[in-house]
């Protein structure tokens, strides 16, 4: 494949390395910081790139949302987290003209974790649910896009739930329909997500721990290899 990279932070640097190791090529990069030095041609808009097979995005909403207002036709693999509603709304409009894949987490294991919730949540209907995520100290958004994805899955399965982000200023007992959201930041933690089901005298925990950021880069490349052969449409791990 000939790949256009949107953003060139830690994740797309991994995408570039792993893609080239597997015989793909990077045709260019679109940057938020125009002064950053990269070993590839730099473009300002997706429509400027005429020889790419697919674009892989690990960037920032400020960059991505402006690019999505351009007129172009190119398969997109989108992994930007933050402002999920705005991004997915625009992607679904564009998907009538090109194949587009979106996931807040490019790990297939995290996708499986969300599918396990579809079994666990109905069976544990009387259990309290708490969500915790931990990432490295350079991550700027909180909670993570993956935790939002997991919360959204729970919200579809259990009615009238709502997130509780901060109990420190609340003097009240926990309500059954609240979902505790907890964020940890420190060191070089790649990514950990924990779903705690707490019942009477017993608990169950589902956990996903990322050992390397390469799992996200490899996930994006694997999706791209499939997406370039697909018809126009909006795709996720559920239908690709």
N, C-alpha and C positions, 0 to 999 in steps of 0.2 A: 504494500500500500504506500501511497504518497500521503503523508499526514501533515495537516496544518495544526499547530499548537496554539491554543488560546490561553495565554498566561505562560510564564516560565519560572514558576517557583519550584519548591522542592518536589512536588508531584510531577509536573510536566518534564522536569529534568530527568526524573526516573523513566517516564514514558519514552523520552527521546533515547536514552541509553538502551532500554530493553527492546524498543522497536528496532533500532539499528542492529542490535545483536541478532535479531531474528529476520534480517533481510529487508526491513521496511526503510523508508527514507523520510526525513523531515524536510518539507519544502519551505517552511517559514514559520514565523512566530508573530503573534499579535500581543503587544505588551501594554500593561497599565502604566508602568514606569518606562517612558521612552528612552531614558538615559542608561538603562541597564544594558550591559554588554552581553550579547548572545552569539553563538557560533553559526547562526542561521540568518537568512534574509528576514527583515522586519517589515511587516505590513500594518496598515492602519485599519483596514476593513476586510471583512470576509470576502466581499465581492471583488477585491483586488487580486485574489488568488485564483488562478485559472487552471492550474494543473494538479490540484489536490483531489484525492479520492474521498477524504473524510477529515473532519476537524474534531480534535479532542480537547475538551475544555476542563482545566482545573484552574480557575481564576478567581474573580471577585465580582459580586453583583454589579458594582459600579462600572466595571469594564464590560461584562457580558450583556447587561441589559441595553446598553447603548449600541452594541454590535448587532443585537437582534432586531433593531429598527432599520437596518440596512436591507437592501433588496439583493437576494442571492439564492442559490440553490446548491446545497452541499449537505450530505449526511453529517449529522452532528451527534457527538457523544458528550453529554453535558454532566459534569460532576460538581459544579459550583454549589456551595452551601450558603444559606442566608437568603432572605427575601424569596423563599420558595414559591409562595403564591404568585408573585409577579412574574417570576421566571417561568413557571409551568404554564401560566395563562398565555404568555407570549409563545412558548414552544408549541402549544397545542394549536395555535393559529397557524404557525409556520409549517406544522406537520402535514398540512394538506398538500404541500408542494415538495416535500422531501422527507426521508426517514429520519426521525429524531429519537434518540434514547436519552432518558433522564434517570439518574439515581443519586440520592444524597450520599450513597456509599457504594463504591464499585466492587466491594467484596461479595462474592457469591455466598460466603458463609453468613454474612449479615442478612442477606436475603432469606436464607434458610431459617435464621433466627426469627425473622418476622413471620414466616410461615408456621413455625412452632407455636407462635402466639395464637394463631387461629384455632389451634387445638386446646391450648392451655387456658386461655381466658374464659371461654364458656364453661369448662370443667371446674374452674376455680372461681366461680362467680361470687362466692362469699369471702374470698381472700382480698386483703388490701394489696395494692400494687405500688411499688416504689421503683423509680428509674434513676440510675446513676451512670454517669459517663466520666471518664478520665482521659485527658490528652496532655501533650507536651506544653511547656510554658510559652510557646510562640503562637499557639492557636488563638485567633482573635474573636471568633464567634462562639457564643454560648447561649443555650445548650447546643451541642453539636447537631448538624443536620441529620445524622443517623438517629440520635435520640428523638428528635422531632418525628422522624419516620416511624420509629417504634411506638411513640405516643399516638400518632395518627392511626396506626393499626389497632391499638387498644380501643381508641375512641369509636372505631367502626364496630367493635365487638361488644362494648359495654356502654349502655346508654347513660346520658346525663353526667358523664365524668368531666372533670375540669382539672387543669394543672395547678399545683401549688409550688411556687418557686422559692418561697422564703417563709419559714415558720418562726424565725427568730423574733419577729415583732408581733406574733399572734399568741394570745393567751386563750387557747381553746383546744378542745379535744379534736383529734383527727376525724374528719368526716369520711364516711364509707365511699363516697363517690369522688373523692379527690385522688389525684395521682401525684405523688411527690416527685419533683424533678431536682436532681442534685448534680452539680458540676464541679469537677476537680481539675486543677491545672498544675503541672509540675514536671520538672526534669525533661526527659526525652520519651515519655510514654507515647507510644505510637497511637494507641486507641483501645479503650476498654469500655464495654457496655454491659451493664448488669440489670436484670429485671428480677426484682424480688416479689414473690407472692407470699404474703404473711397471713396465716390463718391462726386458729386457736391451737396452741401447743405444737405447731409445725410450720416450717417454711420450705419453699422451693425457690431456687434461684437458677435462671438461665443466663449464661455469660458467653460473650464473644470477646476474645483478646486477639488483637492484631500483633503479630510478631515482627512484621516489616511493612513499610509503606509500599514495597514492591507488589503486595497483593492487590492494591488499588490500581496501580499502573498496569499490571498484567491483566486485571479485570477489564479495564478500559480498552486495551488493545484487542482482547478477545472479543468484546462486544463489537468493536469497530469492524473486525474481520467479517462478522455476520451481517452487520447493519448495511454495509455497502451493497449487499445483494438483495436488500429488502425494498419493497414498494414504499411509497410515501405513507407516513403514519406516525403515531406517537407510541413509543415502545418503552417498556420497563422490564425488569427481570421476570415479571409475571407473564409476558407475552413474546419474549424474544427467544 
